[in-house]
Amino acid sequence: MIWVAGIGIVINTITALMFMRGRKSDINIRGAFLHMAADALVSVGVVLAGAAILLTGAVLIDPVVSLVIVAVIAWGTWGLLRDSVKMSLAAVPDGVDETAVRTALAALPGVERVHHLHIWPMSTTETALTAHLVMPGGHPGDIFLRETAHRLEHDHAIGHVTLQIEVETGGCKEGSCQ
C-alpha cells in the first residue's frame, strides 16, 4: 500500500504541476489542479499513516490522518466552491468594476443615460454585457457600436457586448421599458 501510494504522489504531483500555470485565470483548470493536488495529498497521508501504523501498530492513526486530509481539502477548495456559485448566479465577475463600466458608457458622445446594464460571466474566461444607451440625437451607427465593444474589451475585459440604442428619452425608465 505504501509503495502504490508513493507512486500516486509522484504521478499526481506531476499532473498538478502541469495545471499550475492556468489555475489563476480559469476556474476549470483550478478545479483540475486542486483535484490532482488533493490526490497527491491523500497519497502522502496514506504513506505517512501506513508507515506510522507499521512502526507503532496503532490503527487509530488511519482515521485521524483521514480527517486531517479532509479538513485540508475542504479549506483548500472553499474558494473554488465560492467562485463556482458566484458564476452560476451570474454575478458580475471579480475583475470587472460595474461602476467604471457604467461611467465609461455614460461618457460616450451622445449618450444621455445608461440603464438596464447587466454584466455576467459566460464562462470562466469570457464576460458578457448588455445595456440600453439613451441617445436622443439618434443612432450613431455601426462604427460607434464596434468601437464601444472594442473599448469595453480592451479596458474592462468584456468580450461579448450587446447594446440597445434608444433615441426617445421617455421610452424607457430606469426600472422598465415600454
C-alpha positions, 0 to 999 in steps of 0.5 A: 500500500505504501509503495502504490501510494508513493507512486500516486504522489509522484504521478499526481504531483506531476499532473498538478504541476502541469495545471499550475500555470492556468489555475489563476485565470480559469476556474476549470483548470483550478478545479483540475489542479486542486483535484490532482493536488488533493490526490497527491495529498491523500497519497502522502497521508496514506504513506505517512499513516501506513508507515506510522501504523507499521512502526507503532501498530496503532490503527487509530492513526488511519482515521485521524490522518483521514480527517486531517486530509479532509479538513485540508481539502475542504479549506483548500477548495472553499474558494473554488466552491465560492467562485463556482456559485458566484458564476452560476448566479451570474454575478458580475465577475471579480475583475470587472468594476460595474461602476467604471463600466457604467461611467465609461458608457455614460461618457460616450458622445451622445449618450444621455443615460445608461440603464438596464446594464447587466454584466455576467460571466459566460464562462470562466474566461469570457464576460458578457454585457448588455445595456440600453444607451439613451441617445436622443440625437439618434443612432450613431451607427455601426462604427460607434457600436464596434468601437464601444465593444472594442473599448469595453474589451480592451479596458474592462475585459468584456468580450461579448457586448450587446447594446440597445440604442434608444433615441426617445428619452421617455421610452424607457425608465430606469426600472422598465421599458415600454 
